[in-house]
Amino acid sequence: LSCRNPLQSLLSSMKQACQILTRDPEGGAARIPFETFSFLYLYLASIDGEISETETNAFLQEIQEQADKHCGMVLIRHF
């Protein structure tokens, strides 16, 4: 049996992506545009195959609501 948590693995990958793609200075909020975040999240979730489309859409809706409060930017603390 695997103890792998697909959502935790995906969120860890998303955190790393934010840190790589951000234009914020080192140690900053690591913001990226929601469109970029959404594209990467959907792509990685589809590769994983263990996270349902319903879960994915619900998560992205929550993230978009947070991003809308921050000029369309996703911060790591949002997830």
Secondary structure by P-SEA (a helix, b strand, c coil): cccccaaaaaaaaaaaaaaaaccccccccccccaaaaaaaaaaaaaaaccccaaaaaaaaaaaaaaaaacccccccccc
